[in-house]
Amino acid sequence: MRIIFTILFICTVSIHLYSKNEADSVFSILNTELNNKAVYIDKKEQKINGLKELLDTPNLLKAQEYDINMKLSAEYKKYKIDSAIFYVEKNQEIAAILHDKDMIDETNLKLSLLYSASGIYLESKQILNTINRQALSEKLLPLYFEAYSQFYGHYAQSNSRHTYFQKNEAYRDSLLTILDPHSFQYRIAYAEKILYQGQLEIATNRLTLLLKDVSPDDPNYAMVTYLLGTAYKNKHNLELQKQYYAMSAICDIRNAIKDNASLQSLASTYYEEGNIDQAYKLTKSAIEDAVFCNVRFRTIEISEFFTIINTAYLAKEYKQKSELKRFLIFTSILVLCLVVAVIYVYKQMKRVSRIRKELYRANVKLIDMNEDMTNTNSQLNDVNLQLSEANHIKEEYIAHFFDLCSTYVGKLEDYRKSLNKKAANNQLDELFKMLKSTTIVDNELEELYKQFDNIFLNLYPGFVEGFNSLLIKEEQVQLKPGELLNTELRIFALIRLGITDSVKIAGFLRYSLSTIYNYRTKARNKAAVSRDEFENQVMKIGIIQKIR
């Protein structure tokens, strides 16, 4: 008896492990295929281009052109719905020229299907209203009921009214009555019907059998696996729900099907189990597909879901950043403690040796200290003067800095509102014109330089006279009427403030580095004092007056 239980346990574990490995393989394939979407799009485009080349065949009959257009529309239907509509509309013209009633009815029904998927409900319903069911040929009846069923299905998703869902189901039931019970269309439609009626076991069994008859490369494979995923979702089997949605998504990607529900449903499944990153990735991919295909009801669905996913994703990202910040702070504290400990130990080790050396040197230094004291006092006086000046400059500049920042914030807000207004009014040309224009930047630079000149001359009112006194008389700076400082004076004003790096000066004044060097060199060349001492003398302009 123990042996039997052991065998059963081993079999159960083996089946579970096999199932898990299979699911992991599916998800791995899906991630690979998500990165290869462009490859399958290229294949789709090649196939479409091949059909388009057939339209250039010499002496092509209208009936042949009609068939090629229908094939193109079929290729575009789940890929780029606007193009699908374009080719069906071309067939409307051909059908009218040929006076072929079946062609006219077929194109109208297919156009109605495409319109309802695109969200053009009024035109879709108007087309359906023009079609006389009694006058339809038997072969077009399935398309007729499908068009009505799809119209009410799409319209119900936009309006959320139970009445439209009931009509959707009623037309699907009518479709089932005329389809061959052995056909794929019947089997999938019937399985979908009983699935949404809640007959989950029967629906699951039928869909599983149906899956065996469909190749994984067949677009219908995506539909069957999607319905299986939905069945397992209703049965609360999260793993199989996720696995079948993933299989459906893989098939959709490989067939370049942009009008799909698999990615969104899979994203929702990942969201349910708390995998926000994967849910966000899949939702973004689903939005790209919906926008590319321009299927309105898909775009509405995914946009509503994306709001939820995006909120959760941002919350998670914020939490991770907060945790990282706390970790970095903790690590920094540990590192700091370690550094302090190392420094302390090192100092203790050197302390005795240093004290001995210092005792010896102290006697020598005592002799030199009297001489150094005189120099130190002189240096301290200079430092005090510089500190007093620096404090005064800081006080002045900080006040003006905050005032200037406040002004710039206000201007930026006005500029942002202006851009926002242009964008909101869809005035894109004016928006791009404003973005490309440098007028605002130039005006603000001019205003900045005026502010700088005023502040600087407030600090050093005699700077221009002092600067000219350092130059030979013939080369002294002559300002234009209304001009506070010119470019040359601004360069040396910055040097007077302690900014001696030509790179920084060039960045502030928005000149090239070579231009700044040339100005500095020319000024030294026309100096009335030593060239080497010229800039040091500039640094001393106004210091005595300001401190007093």
Secondary structure, 3 states (H helix, E strand, C coil): CHHHHHHHHHHHHHHHHHHHHHHHHHHHHHHHHHHCHHHHHHHHHHHHHHHHHHCCCCCCCHHHHHHHHHHHHHHHHCCCHHHHHHHHHHHHHHHHHHCCHHHHHHHHHHHHHHHHHHCCHHHHHHHHHHCCHHHCCHHHHHHHHHHHHHHHHHHHHHHCCHHHHHHHHHHHHHHHHHCCCCCHHHHHHHHHHHHHCCCHHHHHHHHHHHHHCCCCCCHHHHHHHHHHHHHHHHCCCHHHHHHHHHHHHHHHHHCCCCCCCHHHHHHHHHHHCCCHHHHHHHHHHHHHHHHHHCCHHHHHHHHHHHHHHHHHHHHHHHHHHHHHHHHHHHHHHHHHHHHHHHHHHHHHHHHHHHHHHHHHHHHHHHHHHHHHHHHHHHHHHHHHHHHHHHHHHHHHHHHHHHHHHHHHHHHHHHHHHHHHHHHHCCCHHHHHHHHHCCHHHHHHHHHHHHHHHHHHHHHCCCHHHHHHHCECHHHCCCCCCCCCCCHHHHHHHHHHCCCCCHHHHHHHHCCCHHHHHHHHHHHHHCECCCCCCHHHHHHCCCHHHHHC
